[in-house]
Amino acid sequence: MSRKIVVGFDGSEASRRALDFAVSRAKLQGDSILIAHILEWSPYSFLTPSEIEERHRRRKEELERAENAIITPVIKAIEADGVPVTAVMKYGHIAETICKIAKSEDAALIIIGRMGNSGLSTRIFGSVAGTLAQIAPVPVTIVP
């Protein structure tokens, strides 16, 4: 029985390690992979209509650049390995959006890479991996 693995991927070395781990697992168990590329987005309610329009235009351009530069090459490489793969790109809070994707896609597992930051901001605000470990609707594997 094929299960779906959601992998948080942003092109960083940590996310590449997570994706490599997911691919090796998917090959062994016949699973499929859903690459989730989330661009952080925080809405500003005090923007003018023209500023909002400009922001949405830039948002669309960012998604197109991410798809062409990051997602498409990775999908081709995984497909060449014989693993079923799809991708989704969204804006939002990274951990919350990955959880929504996992729920809507009926995923069995989330895999994410750990950046290794232990700075003050991470201790105060938390990391994506730490947040996912607390709120995810399915098991989370954090790849060091």
Backbone as a chain_set.jsonl record, in Angstrom:
{"seq": "MSRKIVVGFDGSEASRRALDFAVSRAKLQGDSILIAHILEWSPYSFLTPSEIEERHRRRKEELERAENAIITPVIKAIEADGVPVTAVMKYGHIAETICKIAKSEDAALIIIGRMGNSGLSTRIFGSVAGTLAQIAPVPVTIVP", "coords": {"N": [[0.837, -1.183, 0.0], [0.699, 2.081, -0.985], [1.874, 5.0, 0.53], [1.661, 8.497, 1.312], [4.258, 10.826, 1.596], [4.963, 13.869, 2.997], [7.249, 16.371, 2.303], [8.973, 19.003, 3.61], [10.415, 21.509, 1.784], [12.891, 23.772, 0.832], [15.07, 24.221, -0.686], [17.379, 24.495, 0.751], [20.358, 23.161, 2.36], [19.658, 21.589, 4.561], [16.99, 20.925, 3.924], [17.441, 19.451, 1.647], [18.759, 17.22, 2.659], [16.635, 16.139, 4.104], [14.884, 15.55, 2.006], [16.402, 13.665, 0.563], [16.451, 11.603, 2.46], [13.719, 11.022, 2.545], [13.283, 10.14, -0.089], [14.857, 7.818, -0.153], [13.493, 6.272, 1.721], [10.953, 6.146, 0.502], [11.551, 4.676, -1.81], [12.185, 2.187, -0.697], [9.782, 1.437, 0.527], [7.772, 1.823, -1.271], [6.394, 4.227, -1.31], [4.939, 7.495, -2.06], [5.983, 10.857, -2.786], [5.32, 14.121, -1.676], [6.329, 17.208, -2.326], [6.563, 20.03, -0.389], [6.688, 23.349, -0.742], [6.978, 26.189, 0.927], [6.422, 29.585, 1.102], [7.116, 32.077, 3.314], [4.572, 34.126, 4.609], [3.075, 37.027, 5.668], [0.225, 38.703, 6.257], [-0.528, 42.149, 5.752], [-2.608, 44.413, 7.09], [-2.729, 47.12, 6.808], [-2.038, 48.063, 4.324], [-2.322, 49.919, 1.263], [-4.788, 49.695, -1.416], [-3.4, 49.665, -3.927], [-0.829, 48.952, -3.1], [-1.338, 46.407, -2.102], [-2.092, 45.103, -4.456], [0.34, 45.245, -5.879], [1.932, 43.724, -4.181], [0.729, 41.198, -4.428], [1.305, 40.711, -7.116], [4.117, 40.525, -7.028], [4.266, 38.32, -5.399], [3.227, 36.268, -7.032], [5.247, 36.225, -8.982], [7.414, 35.394, -7.393], [6.615, 32.787, -6.733], [6.644, 31.608, -9.292], [9.396, 31.828, -9.918], [10.454, 30.214, -7.879], [9.329, 27.757, -8.549], [10.525, 27.228, -11.069], [13.31, 27.389, -10.516], [13.815, 25.862, -8.204], [11.903, 23.757, -7.573], [11.079, 22.298, -9.995], [13.577, 21.166, -11.078], [14.237, 19.404, -8.977], [12.033, 17.676, -8.868], [12.295, 16.387, -11.362], [14.685, 14.968, -10.939], [13.947, 13.199, -8.881], [11.876, 11.774, -10.085], [13.406, 10.474, -11.999], [14.632, 8.639, -10.391], [12.614, 6.904, -10.048], [10.578, 7.292, -8.224], [7.309, 8.138, -7.297], [6.268, 11.472, -7.465], [5.034, 14.648, -6.483], [4.343, 18.165, -6.262], [3.672, 21.01, -4.203], [3.163, 24.454, -3.908], [2.971, 27.099, -1.724], [1.907, 30.081, -0.002], [2.339, 31.181, 3.355], [2.263, 30.604, 6.94], [4.878, 28.554, 7.743], [4.994, 25.999, 9.232], [2.277, 25.636, 9.964], [1.048, 25.633, 7.439], [2.221, 23.407, 6.199], [1.121, 21.436, 7.831], [-1.609, 21.711, 7.173], [-1.492, 20.92, 4.501], [-0.646, 18.264, 4.803], [-2.9, 17.184, 6.077], [-4.951, 17.654, 4.148], [-4.024, 16.154, 2.016], [-4.045, 13.634, 2.964], [-1.733, 12.527, 4.116], [0.802, 10.279, 5.358], [3.051, 10.818, 6.758], [5.334, 13.401, 7.738], [8.302, 14.865, 6.671], [11.088, 16.725, 7.558], [13.901, 18.909, 7.393], [16.37, 19.775, 9.81], [17.608, 22.868, 10.666], [19.52, 23.587, 12.537], [19.935, 25.906, 13.912], [20.427, 27.66, 16.888], [19.961, 30.034, 17.998], [18.951, 33.097, 19.696], [16.494, 34.029, 18.627], [15.309, 31.669, 17.719], [14.98, 30.305, 20.118], [13.118, 31.933, 21.359], [10.944, 32.256, 19.535], [10.643, 29.756, 18.415], [11.287, 26.912, 16.261], [10.663, 25.836, 12.868], [10.747, 23.047, 12.618], [10.482, 22.285, 15.332], [7.952, 23.346, 15.924], [6.351, 21.898, 14.114], [6.707, 19.332, 15.182], [5.14, 19.563, 17.416], [2.524, 20.251, 16.551], [1.695, 18.769, 14.357], [-0.499, 16.715, 12.37], [0.173, 14.154, 11.766], [2.827, 11.686, 12.133], [6.119, 13.094, 12.525], [9.247, 13.294, 11.032], [12.362, 14.451, 11.816], [15.132, 15.425, 10.2], [18.509, 15.49, 10.873]], "CA": [[0.0, 0.0, 0.0], [1.482, 3.295, -1.111], [1.509, 6.107, 1.407], [2.216, 9.772, 0.873], [5.175, 11.502, 2.51], [5.116, 15.302, 2.732], [8.6, 16.826, 2.631], [9.172, 20.447, 3.576], [11.611, 21.721, 0.956], [13.129, 25.159, 0.433], [16.322, 24.289, -1.426], [18.522, 24.559, 1.665], [21.054, 21.89, 2.593], [18.845, 20.802, 5.505], [15.828, 20.365, 3.225], [17.952, 18.432, 0.72], [18.967, 16.01, 3.462], [15.304, 15.583, 4.39], [14.355, 14.977, 0.773], [17.17, 12.44, 0.295], [15.949, 10.594, 3.397], [12.367, 10.659, 2.095], [13.394, 9.367, -1.325], [15.344, 6.471, 0.172], [12.383, 5.587, 2.391], [9.901, 5.896, -0.493], [12.017, 3.582, -2.669], [12.107, 0.926, 0.047], [8.429, 1.091, 0.952], [6.79, 2.067, -2.326], [5.617, 5.428, -1.003], [5.079, 8.646, -2.945], [6.457, 12.061, -2.102], [4.746, 15.42, -1.998], [7.235, 18.275, -1.909], [5.838, 21.237, 0.031], [7.543, 24.536, -0.734], [6.16, 27.24, 1.543], [7.037, 30.897, 1.236], [6.549, 32.75, 4.493], [3.68, 35.218, 4.234], [2.328, 37.639, 6.764], [-0.605, 39.763, 5.67], [-0.517, 43.469, 6.381], [-3.931, 44.995, 6.877], [-2.648, 48.564, 6.65], [-1.586, 48.405, 2.981], [-3.309, 50.515, 0.357], [-5.161, 48.756, -2.492], [-2.337, 49.541, -4.937], [0.259, 48.195, -2.479], [-1.779, 45.015, -2.045], [-2.003, 44.592, -5.825], [1.765, 45.076, -6.172], [2.415, 42.606, -3.363], [0.233, 39.97, -5.05], [2.059, 40.522, -8.35], [5.436, 40.022, -6.626], [4.036, 36.98, -4.858], [3.11, 35.368, -8.181], [6.584, 36.124, -9.569], [8.229, 34.578, -6.491], [6.204, 31.389, -6.904], [7.14, 31.152, -10.589], [10.849, 31.649, -9.799], [10.698, 29.044, -7.03], [8.986, 26.551, -9.313], [11.519, 27.002, -12.115], [14.675, 27.253, -10.01], [13.968, 24.921, -7.093], [11.006, 22.599, -7.559], [11.114, 21.5, -11.223], [14.767, 20.304, -11.165], [14.181, 18.357, -7.954], [11.028, 16.7, -9.304], [12.879, 15.596, -12.444], [15.67, 14.045, -10.364], [13.241, 12.159, -8.123], [11.199, 10.938, -11.076], [14.432, 9.631, -12.61], [14.873, 7.567, -9.422], [11.464, 6.012, -10.072], [9.679, 7.538, -7.091], [6.212, 9.058, -7.634], [6.454, 12.745, -6.766], [4.296, 15.844, -6.862], [4.766, 19.31, -5.452], [2.719, 22.082, -3.958], [3.822, 25.671, -3.45], [1.983, 27.981, -1.098], [2.33, 31.115, 0.934], [1.725, 31.072, 4.66], [3.118, 30.202, 8.05], [5.425, 27.31, 7.211], [4.553, 24.794, 9.952], [0.814, 25.515, 9.855], [0.698, 25.314, 6.064], [2.599, 22.008, 5.98], [0.1, 20.617, 8.512], [-2.826, 21.745, 6.347], [-1.223, 20.092, 3.32], [-0.637, 16.863, 5.24], [-4.294, 16.793, 6.307], [-5.737, 17.634, 2.907], [-3.49, 15.124, 1.126], [-4.102, 12.362, 3.677], [-0.35, 12.053, 4.217], [1.112, 9.379, 6.461], [4.281, 11.245, 7.422], [5.981, 14.648, 7.331], [9.748, 14.855, 6.891], [11.647, 18.075, 7.449], [15.287, 19.025, 7.827], [16.65, 20.691, 10.925], [18.639, 23.835, 10.288], [20.583, 23.606, 13.531], [20.047, 27.208, 14.571], [20.059, 27.652, 18.298], [20.051, 31.425, 18.403], [17.94, 33.667, 20.57], [15.175, 34.092, 17.981], [14.738, 30.317, 17.692], [14.538, 29.969, 21.48], [11.94, 32.73, 21.703], [9.829, 32.038, 18.62], [10.559, 28.356, 18.023], [11.708, 26.577, 14.914], [9.642, 25.157, 12.078], [10.771, 21.632, 13.005], [9.915, 22.169, 16.673], [6.516, 23.599, 15.846], [5.733, 20.734, 13.466], [6.701, 18.204, 16.126], [4.087, 19.786, 18.402], [1.167, 20.456, 16.038], [1.412, 17.982, 13.148], [-1.566, 15.722, 12.48], [0.783, 12.848, 11.473], [4.197, 11.648, 12.643], [7.108, 13.975, 11.901], [10.649, 12.899, 11.116], [13.233, 15.6, 11.698], [16.427, 14.924, 9.74], [19.572, 16.422, 11.288]], "C": [[0.881, 1.246, 0.0], [0.949, 4.371, -0.174], [2.18, 7.366, 0.892], [3.067, 10.378, 1.979], [5.262, 12.961, 2.079], [6.51, 15.715, 3.197], [8.647, 18.341, 2.509], [10.477, 20.739, 2.861], [11.716, 23.177, 0.546], [14.43, 25.333, -0.347], [17.555, 24.356, -0.554], [19.163, 23.184, 1.809], [20.252, 21.0, 3.54], [17.65, 20.172, 4.797], [16.254, 19.318, 2.201], [18.226, 17.12, 1.454], [17.634, 15.335, 3.773], [14.724, 14.913, 3.15], [15.088, 13.685, 0.408], [16.69, 11.304, 1.19], [14.575, 10.095, 2.949], [12.408, 9.798, 0.843], [13.863, 7.947, -1.017], [14.248, 5.654, 0.862], [11.285, 5.211, 1.389], [10.288, 4.747, -1.417], [11.833, 2.233, -1.974], [10.674, 0.486, 0.293], [7.362, 1.347, -0.107], [5.904, 3.269, -2.077], [5.79, 6.485, -2.09], [5.457, 9.856, -2.109], [5.684, 13.269, -2.609], [5.694, 16.471, -1.448], [6.401, 19.507, -1.596], [6.832, 22.388, 0.132], [6.681, 25.699, -0.25], [6.98, 28.515, 1.635], [6.325, 31.622, 2.373], [5.747, 33.969, 4.047], [2.993, 35.745, 5.475], [1.529, 38.793, 6.182], [-0.513, 41.061, 6.464], [-1.858, 44.13, 6.083], [-3.883, 46.501, 6.624], [-2.128, 48.987, 5.279], [-2.718, 49.033, 2.17], [-3.681, 49.489, -0.717], [-4.072, 48.586, -3.549], [-1.136, 48.773, -4.38], [-0.093, 46.708, -2.393], [-1.673, 44.378, -3.428], [-0.545, 44.318, -6.207], [2.328, 43.872, -5.409], [1.955, 41.272, -3.955], [0.969, 39.676, -6.365], [3.441, 39.949, -8.037], [5.333, 38.597, -6.098], [3.96, 35.949, -5.978], [4.475, 35.163, -8.836], [7.494, 35.242, -8.704], [7.893, 33.1, -6.638], [6.716, 30.83, -8.23], [8.645, 30.915, -10.546], [11.176, 30.408, -8.984], [10.408, 27.759, -7.785], [10.071, 26.227, -10.335], [12.907, 26.693, -11.561], [14.849, 26.138, -8.98], [13.177, 23.64, -7.307], [11.145, 21.712, -8.805], [12.37, 20.635, -11.329], [14.747, 19.152, -10.16], [13.176, 17.275, -8.351], [11.597, 15.801, -10.397], [13.87, 14.568, -11.903], [14.991, 12.901, -9.619], [12.498, 11.223, -9.069], [12.182, 9.991, -11.757], [14.802, 8.462, -11.697], [13.699, 6.598, -9.339], [10.495, 6.175, -8.916], [8.567, 8.49, -7.538], [6.327, 10.337, -6.8], [5.554, 13.815, -7.359], [4.801, 16.975, -5.979], [3.609, 20.274, -5.291], [3.522, 23.267, -3.428], [2.751, 26.611, -2.932], [2.682, 29.067, -0.303], [1.655, 30.854, 2.263], [2.751, 30.822, 5.748], [3.587, 28.788, 7.732], [4.866, 26.077, 7.917], [3.042, 24.584, 9.801], [0.399, 25.088, 8.452], [1.067, 23.872, 5.728], [1.585, 21.08, 6.655], [-1.19, 20.578, 7.708], [-2.662, 20.875, 5.11], [-1.273, 18.62, 3.7], [-2.06, 16.356, 5.467], [-5.051, 16.647, 4.994], [-5.283, 16.542, 1.948], [-3.521, 13.734, 1.751], [-2.717, 11.718, 3.772], [-0.163, 11.164, 5.443], [2.26, 9.899, 7.309], [4.707, 12.597, 6.872], [7.462, 14.485, 7.626], [10.265, 16.256, 6.639], [13.086, 18.051, 7.948], [15.414, 20.027, 8.956], [17.811, 21.583, 10.534], [19.794, 23.884, 11.277], [20.78, 24.944, 14.201], [19.637, 27.087, 16.029], [20.142, 29.069, 18.856], [18.881, 31.871, 19.25], [16.565, 33.664, 19.915], [14.525, 32.715, 17.935], [14.233, 29.932, 19.076], [13.274, 30.728, 21.861], [10.744, 32.325, 20.85], [9.658, 30.582, 18.204], [11.001, 28.151, 16.59], [10.549, 25.92, 14.176], [9.576, 23.69, 12.501], [10.152, 21.431, 14.383], [8.414, 22.381, 16.687], [5.798, 22.421, 15.208], [5.641, 19.557, 14.415], [5.562, 18.339, 17.132], [2.682, 19.791, 17.802], [0.782, 19.546, 14.875], [0.331, 16.935, 13.389], [-1.08, 14.285, 12.222], [2.175, 12.836, 12.062], [5.133, 12.539, 11.831], [8.483, 13.378, 12.112], [11.476, 14.136, 10.869], [14.63, 15.074, 11.385], [17.504, 15.938, 10.134], [20.482, 16.829, 10.129]], "O": [[1.71, 1.43, 0.891], [-0.254, 4.618, -0.096], [3.147, 7.305, 0.132], [2.659, 10.438, 3.139], [5.595, 13.256, 0.931], [6.904, 15.447, 4.332], [8.394, 18.897, 1.44], [11.534, 20.27, 3.283], [10.779, 23.753, -0.007], [14.842, 26.456, -0.636], [18.674, 24.282, -1.063], [18.579, 22.171, 1.424], [20.178, 19.788, 3.337], [17.329, 19.009, 5.043], [15.496, 18.39, 1.919], [17.956, 16.039, 0.93], [17.52, 14.111, 3.712], [14.14, 13.832, 3.237], [14.457, 12.714, -0.011], [16.54, 10.171, 0.732], [14.304, 8.894, 2.971], [11.653, 8.834, 0.725], [13.324, 6.983, -1.561], [14.107, 4.46, 0.597], [10.755, 4.1, 1.423], [9.44, 3.928, -1.771], [11.384, 1.264, -2.585], [10.38, -0.709, 0.271], [6.178, 1.113, 0.135], [4.781, 3.327, -2.578], [6.678, 6.38, -2.936], [5.276, 9.876, -0.891], [5.431, 13.415, -3.805], [5.841, 16.605, -0.233], [5.626, 19.972, -2.432], [7.71, 22.39, 0.995], [5.764, 26.133, -0.947], [8.086, 28.524, 2.175], [5.101, 31.756, 2.384], [6.199, 34.746, 3.206], [2.398, 34.985, 6.239], [2.102, 39.755, 5.67], [-0.432, 41.053, 7.693], [-2.186, 44.373, 4.922], [-4.899, 47.095, 6.262], [-1.805, 50.159, 5.086], [-3.894, 48.726, 2.361], [-2.958, 48.511, -0.906], [-3.845, 47.472, -4.021], [-0.494, 48.022, -5.113], [0.77, 45.853, -2.591], [-1.216, 43.243, -3.557], [-0.238, 43.278, -6.791], [3.116, 43.099, -5.954], [2.727, 40.313, -3.976], [1.224, 38.515, -6.685], [3.89, 39.007, -8.69], [6.217, 37.773, -6.331], [4.561, 34.879, -5.882], [4.819, 34.04, -9.205], [8.258, 34.435, -9.233], [8.79, 32.257, -6.664], [7.175, 29.689, -8.279], [9.127, 29.914, -11.076], [12.066, 29.637, -9.345], [11.153, 26.785, -7.674], [10.489, 25.075, -10.451], [13.603, 25.824, -12.087], [15.919, 25.536, -8.896], [13.738, 22.547, -7.227], [11.312, 20.499, -8.678], [12.247, 19.452, -11.647], [15.194, 18.048, -10.47], [13.447, 16.086, -8.183], [11.404, 14.586, -10.363], [13.891, 13.425, -12.359], [15.422, 11.753, -9.722], [12.496, 10.009, -8.868], [11.843, 8.847, -12.058], [15.236, 7.414, -12.175], [13.775, 5.586, -8.642], [9.68, 5.29, -8.656], [8.856, 9.546, -8.102], [6.467, 10.282, -5.578], [5.343, 13.877, -8.57], [5.592, 16.757, -5.061], [2.701, 20.344, -6.12], [4.432, 23.109, -2.615], [1.758, 26.884, -3.607], [3.867, 28.982, 0.017], [0.527, 30.361, 2.305], [3.957, 30.829, 5.5], [2.762, 27.911, 7.476], [4.316, 25.194, 7.259], [2.592, 23.468, 9.538], [-0.505, 24.268, 8.296], [0.308, 23.184, 5.045], [1.232, 20.043, 6.093], [-1.803, 19.518, 7.576], [-3.591, 20.17, 4.715], [-1.879, 17.816, 2.992], [-2.388, 15.23, 5.094], [-5.712, 15.636, 4.759], [-6.081, 16.055, 1.147], [-3.075, 12.765, 1.137], [-2.558, 10.52, 3.539], [-0.882, 11.288, 6.435], [2.432, 9.473, 8.451], [4.478, 12.909, 5.704], [7.839, 14.023, 8.703], [9.926, 16.892, 5.64], [13.436, 17.26, 8.823], [14.662, 20.998, 9.041], [18.867, 21.104, 10.12], [20.924, 24.189, 10.897], [21.712, 25.103, 14.99], [18.616, 26.48, 16.352], [20.368, 29.264, 20.05], [17.94, 31.114, 19.489], [15.573, 33.335, 20.565], [13.31, 32.604, 18.095], [13.181, 29.306, 19.201], [12.446, 30.213, 22.612], [9.657, 32.08, 21.374], [8.603, 30.22, 17.683], [11.08, 29.097, 15.807], [9.571, 25.498, 14.792], [8.492, 23.149, 12.717], [9.373, 20.498, 14.577], [7.688, 21.674, 17.386], [4.755, 21.989, 15.697], [4.627, 18.861, 14.457], [5.071, 17.335, 17.645], [1.734, 19.379, 18.471], [-0.374, 19.563, 14.451], [0.25, 16.344, 14.466], [-1.821, 13.325, 12.431], [2.672, 13.889, 12.461], [4.965, 12.715, 10.625], [8.845, 13.0, 13.226], [11.323, 14.8, 9.844], [15.236, 14.371, 12.192], [17.418, 17.111, 9.769], [21.418, 17.604, 10.323]]}, "num_chains": 1, "name": "protein.A"}
